[in-house]
Amino acid sequence: MDHVRFGRTGLKVSRLCLGTMTFGYQCDEETSFSIMDAASEAGIDFIDTADMYPLGAPSELYGRTEEILGKWLAGKRDQYLIATKCFFPTGKKAWEGGNSRQNIMRSIDLSLKRLGTDHIDLYQVHSWDANTRIDETLTALEDLVKSGKVRYVGCSNFLAYQLARSIGRAEVLGLTGFESVQPRYNMLFRDIERELLPLCEDDNIAVIPYNPLAGGFLTGKHLRGNPTEGSRFTLGFAAGRYQARYWHEHMFDTVDQLREIANETGVSLATLAVQWVLANKTVTSPIIGASRPEQLADAVIATHSPMSPDIKKRIDELTHDYRFVDDAR
Ligand SMILES: NC(=O)c1ccc[n+]([C@@H]2O[C@H](COP(=O)([O-])OP(=O)(O)OC[C@H]3O[C@@H](n4cnc5c(N)ncnc54)[C@H](OP(=O)(O)O)[C@@H]3O)[C@@H](O)[C@H]2O)c1
């Protein structure tokens, strides 16, 4: 597994990042461990999580994913780079969510405890917080870096203007600021190509996109009609969100056309989807997800079989309309 420079930092991360949001709800602990073992064997040593995972679960389970990851990391913490996030509410109190100094200071300590570690390698705010001045957020994050609890900070789900404002305020305040962004990005959701990616390229901000397989939709395994039981598309509270994002006739039509290109090039559709994300020069490491260990193989193959420029161009043309979407989240 290749390692690449993390934006403008001196850090090197594996070309794939492992996502964990299936751990503790869709996957039990044993399966979660086997997914992490498989990722590690493939050379992936960069792992992303969040304080509010597992995905789709009732609120009593918030934090369970970090606990499972912490248990797996015991005795080998120094072998992996760990990224986590805060923002979404994880408690009943009004201040137990958002990017305020209060919630950031509270959330980091809870994450450190669950993960069984004394530091987080990449601490990210999970979303823009319209109720908190970005100066307050950036200053609190800087304090975490200075205290040694956090090595680098990043953001997720920011629009380009929100990132641009954050970069500007960090410069004015003399703070390190965000080293990375974590946006949604795949062949069916290309909105970030218009403004966010050019900004990241200009400022050398690391890009670690989530949903490269559109939550499994871009594996081509789903058939029109009712969503497949046991998959992301029927998963608890997340089912509606994922159906709204991808379960559409025109997207099934696109998948059929992409399947033909995959067959022509001799790779699975899942491999093609990851190859395409990796082929974007501004992308650092896509975050791949799995509900079973054997699912990782398709993404791993993509890291050592780059997409040809001709195929990239054909797919870019075929999916051009997905650059223009109403839903930027
Ligand atoms: N910042 C954010 O707001 C945000 C949002 C979403 C995700 N993330 C991060 O990004 C990570 C990855 O996101 P994601 O899980 O949506 O990524 P993804 O790679 O698009 O989807 C992964 C899902 O696709 C299916 N799948 C994967 N490989 C497959 C294969 N070879 N064959 C068949 N099905 C396969 C599995 O779902 P089924 O088995 O259920 O079909 C798997 O859980 C998350 O774990 C999390 O760390 C962040």
PDBQT file of the ligand as one rigid body, heavy atoms in Angstrom, charges set to zero:
ROOT
HETATM    1  N1  LIG A 401     -17.928  12.870   7.448  1.00  0.00    +0.000 N 
HETATM    2  C1  LIG A 401     -19.088  12.323   7.183  1.00  0.00    +0.000 C 
HETATM    3  O1  LIG A 401     -20.154  12.977   7.254  1.00  0.00    +0.000 OA
HETATM    4  C2  LIG A 401     -19.119  10.884   6.768  1.00  0.00    +0.000 A 
HETATM    5  C3  LIG A 401     -20.273  10.333   6.193  1.00  0.00    +0.000 A 
HETATM    6  C4  LIG A 401     -20.234   9.009   5.781  1.00  0.00    +0.000 A 
HETATM    7  C5  LIG A 401     -19.078   8.254   5.972  1.00  0.00    +0.000 A 
HETATM    8  N2  LIG A 401     -17.981   8.791   6.568  1.00  0.00    +0.000 N 
HETATM    9  C6  LIG A 401     -16.740   8.011   6.798  1.00  0.00    +0.000 C 
HETATM   10  O2  LIG A 401     -16.397   7.337   5.609  1.00  0.00    +0.000 OA
HETATM   11  C7  LIG A 401     -16.382   5.926   5.847  1.00  0.00    +0.000 C 
HETATM   12  C8  LIG A 401     -16.770   5.203   4.596  1.00  0.00    +0.000 C 
HETATM   13  O3  LIG A 401     -18.079   5.608   4.188  1.00  0.00    +0.000 OA
HETATM   14  P1  LIG A 401     -19.028   4.571   3.479  1.00  0.00    +0.000 P 
HETATM   15  O4  LIG A 401     -19.154   3.338   4.327  1.00  0.00    +0.000 OA
HETATM   16  O5  LIG A 401     -20.265   5.273   3.110  1.00  0.00    +0.000 OA
HETATM   17  O6  LIG A 401     -18.157   4.209   2.200  1.00  0.00    +0.000 OA
HETATM   18  P2  LIG A 401     -18.447   3.380   0.912  1.00  0.00    +0.000 P 
HETATM   19  O7  LIG A 401     -17.139   2.737   0.628  1.00  0.00    +0.000 OA
HETATM   20  O8  LIG A 401     -19.093   4.233  -0.081  1.00  0.00    +0.000 OA
HETATM   21  O9  LIG A 401     -19.540   2.275   1.298  1.00  0.00    +0.000 OA
HETATM   22  C9  LIG A 401     -19.201   1.156   2.064  1.00  0.00    +0.000 C 
HETATM   23  C10 LIG A 401     -20.345   0.149   2.047  1.00  0.00    +0.000 C 
HETATM   24  O10 LIG A 401     -20.505  -0.391   0.725  1.00  0.00    +0.000 OA
HETATM   25  C11 LIG A 401     -20.760  -1.799   0.809  1.00  0.00    +0.000 C 
HETATM   26  N3  LIG A 401     -19.587  -2.438   0.187  1.00  0.00    +0.000 N 
HETATM   27  C12 LIG A 401     -18.277  -2.065   0.308  1.00  0.00    +0.000 A 
HETATM   28  N4  LIG A 401     -17.488  -2.850  -0.436  1.00  0.00    +0.000 NA
HETATM   29  C13 LIG A 401     -18.285  -3.729  -1.056  1.00  0.00    +0.000 A 
HETATM   30  C14 LIG A 401     -18.039  -4.792  -1.963  1.00  0.00    +0.000 A 
HETATM   31  N5  LIG A 401     -16.807  -5.081  -2.372  1.00  0.00    +0.000 N 
HETATM   32  N6  LIG A 401     -19.103  -5.524  -2.379  1.00  0.00    +0.000 NA
HETATM   33  C15 LIG A 401     -20.343  -5.223  -1.984  1.00  0.00    +0.000 A 
HETATM   34  N7  LIG A 401     -20.646  -4.222  -1.117  1.00  0.00    +0.000 NA
HETATM   35  C16 LIG A 401     -19.614  -3.483  -0.657  1.00  0.00    +0.000 A 
HETATM   36  C17 LIG A 401     -20.921  -2.122   2.299  1.00  0.00    +0.000 C 
HETATM   37  O11 LIG A 401     -22.259  -1.872   2.665  1.00  0.00    +0.000 OA
HETATM   38  P3  LIG A 401     -23.390  -3.029   2.734  1.00  0.00    +0.000 P 
HETATM   39  O12 LIG A 401     -22.711  -4.288   3.124  1.00  0.00    +0.000 OA
HETATM   40  O13 LIG A 401     -24.340  -2.504   3.735  1.00  0.00    +0.000 OA
HETATM   41  O14 LIG A 401     -23.966  -3.082   1.357  1.00  0.00    +0.000 OA
HETATM   42  C18 LIG A 401     -20.042  -1.049   2.923  1.00  0.00    +0.000 C 
HETATM   43  O15 LIG A 401     -20.337  -0.788   4.266  1.00  0.00    +0.000 OA
HETATM   44  C19 LIG A 401     -17.270   5.735   7.066  1.00  0.00    +0.000 C 
HETATM   45  O16 LIG A 401     -17.048   4.542   7.774  1.00  0.00    +0.000 OA
HETATM   46  C20 LIG A 401     -16.896   6.940   7.873  1.00  0.00    +0.000 C 
HETATM   47  O17 LIG A 401     -15.669   6.732   8.535  1.00  0.00    +0.000 OA
HETATM   48  C21 LIG A 401     -17.986  10.112   6.952  1.00  0.00    +0.000 A 
ENDROOT
TORSDOF 0
